[in-house]
Amino acid sequence: MDTAPDTIVLIHGFWVTPRSWEEWKGHYEARGHRVLTPAYPGFEVEVEALNADPTPVAEVTLPQIVDHLAQIIGGLEKPPILIGHSAGGTITQLLLDRGLGAVGVAINSAPTEGVRVLPLSQLRSTFVAFKNPANRHRAVALTAEQWHYAFANTFTEEESHRLYERYAVPASGRILWSSVLANFMPGPQDAHVDYANPARPPLLFVSGSEDHLMPPAVQRSNAKHYRGDPVTEVREYEGFPHLLPAAPGWQRIADEVLDWALARASGARVLGAQ
């Protein structure tokens, strides 16, 4: 019986939607893979609709997102390859900790609970969410200038603006504030994982050297938190920004991380195993 993964699940991050994976989806499908790009609950509409009415963004919670994706992944015949970008990298880690997925790749990942590295570029990139406590209850949008700094600093301003119009949506102030406060709250919070979980599938952290939003130091720190036998690796790609999935040369990275995942996937893993 062939137990190799037959599906790739691409998990988007904050300030974007599944549309941000459009190039990778087509690329992987051309290689013969089934590719799913599930949206967060309420994000099933187009970018333009979410910008017109960001209510679903303001109302969504991280547990709702993870439970929603867990249900989708749990309904698959075989454990898939999980690839998450930015906050999608955090979600990938949370899903792997539940025993979901055969292998995971976290690209320019936001951290899980306990990672306290806060580079200055990250503070500048996220200041829009934290400058006003009332944003805890709002959907928080980036301006085109803020997007260029946080997501697309290696692009020309013209190309950055095109990508902003194509992909950008507000992010949940509730989740952003909760992620910061989690390290100061007693007990496990929404982004908690068991770093010593012996059943956790292999995990690769991918980092772009020019990422302002989730710099390489964040990825390295997150990876170092993991202990035990499960494979945990880090790769850094020189010259890539936070919006790595759309940056020139993304095809090489897409192929390399998929080859890594296929080589380490355990298709025999039971979906939903704890």
N, C-alpha and C positions, 0 to 999 in steps of 0.2 A: 504493500500500500504506500502510495506517495504521500508523505507527510510534510513536504516542503510548503511554505506559505504560497498561496495562490492569489493573495490580495494585498495591496498596499493601501493603508489609510493615512491620508495627509491631513494633519490637524493644524488649523490656522491659529494665529495669535490675536492679540488685542490690536485695535485701531485698523484692522483689516477683516475681510470675510474669506470664504472659500475661494473667491475669485482670485485671490493672491497666489493660488496654486495652479492657475490655468496652464502655465507653460510646463510645469513638472508633470501634471496629469497627462497631457498629451505626449510628453516625452516617454513616460513610463508605459503608457498604453502602446506606443509604437514599438516598445521592446517586448510586447506581448503580455503585459500584466494587467490584471483587473485593478482599477484605482478608484477609491472612494474619497470624496472630499466633504465630509459631513459638516454642517453648520452648527453653531451653538443654538440652543433653543431660542426661537424667535428671530434668528438671523437667516432664515431660509429665503428671505426676500433679497432683492438686488441692493447693491451699494447705494444707489440713488434713493431708494425707498427708506433705507435706514438713516440716511442723512436728513431726509425730509421729516421723519418721525423716529427719533432715537429711543423711544420709550422701551423697546425690548432690551436695548443695551443697558439702560439705567436699572432695569429690574432684574436682570439675570444674576445668578450667584455662581461661584466656582463649583460647589457641590452639584448644582443642577446641570452644569456643563459636563462634569465628569460622569455623572449618572447617565445622562443622555447618551454620551459616546460609549459608555460601558455597555449599554443596552444594544447599541448597534453592533459593536464588536462581538458581544456575547452571542449574537444571532448568526454569526458567520459559521460556516462549516468547519473551517480550520483557522487557527490563530494567525492573524495577519502581521505584516511588518508595519510598525507605527513610526511615522516620521512627523515630528512637530516642530513648528517654528515659533520662536519667541515665547509667549505664554503657552503656545501649543507644545513647546518643549517641556514646560512644567506639567501640563496635562498628560503628556506622554509618560513622564515619570510616575505620576499618580496612577495611571492605568497599569503600567508595568508592575507597580507595587501590589496591585490587586491580582496579579497573575494573568492579566489580559495582554494578549499579543505574544508573538514568538520572539521578537527582538525590537529594540527601539532606537531611534536616532533623534537627538534633541539639537536643533540648529539655532544658534544664537539664543539659547534658552533663557527664559526668566527663571529665577532660582526657586527651589523648594524651601520649605521652612528650615531655618537654622543657618542659612547662608547669609552672612551679614556684610559681605563686601559691597561697598557703595562708592564706586569711582565717581569723580566729579562730573564726568560727561554723562553718567547715568542720572545724577541728580538734576543736571541741567535739562536733560531730555524729558524727565517726568515732572518737573516743577509745575507745569501747567495743571496737573491734577492735585498737587499738594499745597498750592499757594492759598487755597480757600477751603476751610473745613467743610463748607456746604457742598463741596464736590463729592463728598462721600455718598450723597444721595442723587447724583446726577450722572448723565452721560457726558464725558469730557472729550471735546474735539481738539485736534491739533490744527494750527494754522499751516498754510503751505510752507512758511519759513521754518516753523518748528518741525514739520515733517522732514524737511530737507536736512536739518541738523541730526534728528534722531534716527531716521530711516535711510536716507538716500544721500549722505554726505559725499560719497564718491562719484555721484552723478552730476551732470551739468544741471543748472537751475531749471532749464527748459525741460529736460527729461524728468527731473524730480517732480516738477509740477504736473507733467502728464501722468506719472504714476500716482501722484496724489489724487488727481481727478478720477483715476481708474479704480483705485483700491481703498482710499482712506475713508474710515467711518469713525465715530466717537468710540471711546472705551468706557468701561464701567468704573466710575469713581469708587463705587462700593468695594469692588475686588481689589483695585489698586491700593486703597487705603488699608484694607484688611491684610494684604500681603506684607505691608510694612509693619503694621501693629502686631502681627503674629509672633514676631520674635520677642515681644515684650509682654505677651499674654501667657498665663499659666496653662499648661496642658497642650495637647496637639490641636492645631488649628486646621483650616481648610486645605492648606498646601503641605501637610505633613506626610512624609513617607518614612518607612522603616529602612534606614540606610544599611542595616545588617540583614535584611531579608534574604535568606539563602535560596529562595525560590524565584527571585527576581530575574527576568530574562536579561540577556546581554544588552548593554546600553552604550551608545557612542555619542559624545558631545562634540558638536562641530561649532567652531567659532571663527568669525571674520575679524581680522586684525584691526580693521578700522571701524568696528561697531561702536557707536556712541551710546546706544540704549542699553545693551547687554554686553559690555566689553569682555575680552578674553579672560580677565581676572575673575569674572563671575562664573564662567564655565569651569575654569580650573578649580575654583573653590567648591563649587557644587559637586564636581566629580570626586574630589578628595574626601567628601563626607561619606561616600560609599565604602563599606567594609565587606570583607568576606570573599568568597570564591567567585560570585558572578562577575563576568567580564564587564569592566568599565574602562573606556578609552576616551581620549581627547585628541581631536585634530584641529589645528588652526590653519586657516587659509589666508595668505597674505593679500592685503589690498581690498578685502570685501567688507561692505557695510552691513548694517542690520538687515536691510532688505536684500539679503543674499540670494533668495530664490529668484530675483529678477535682475540681478547684476550680471554684466557681461562675463561669460565664463562659467555660468551656473551649470551648464550641461556636464562639465567634467566632474563637478562636485556631486551632482545628482547621480551620475553613474558610479562614482567611487563609494558613496555612502550606501547605495543599493547593493553593490557587490560585497561590501563589508557585511551588510545585514544578511544577505543570502548565505554567506559563508558561515555565519554564526547562529542563524535561526534554528530553533528547536521546534519543529512542527509537531512533535509529540506532546508538547505542553498542553495541559488541559485548560480550556477556557474557563475563566472565573475561579481558578484554583487560588486558595488563600495561603 
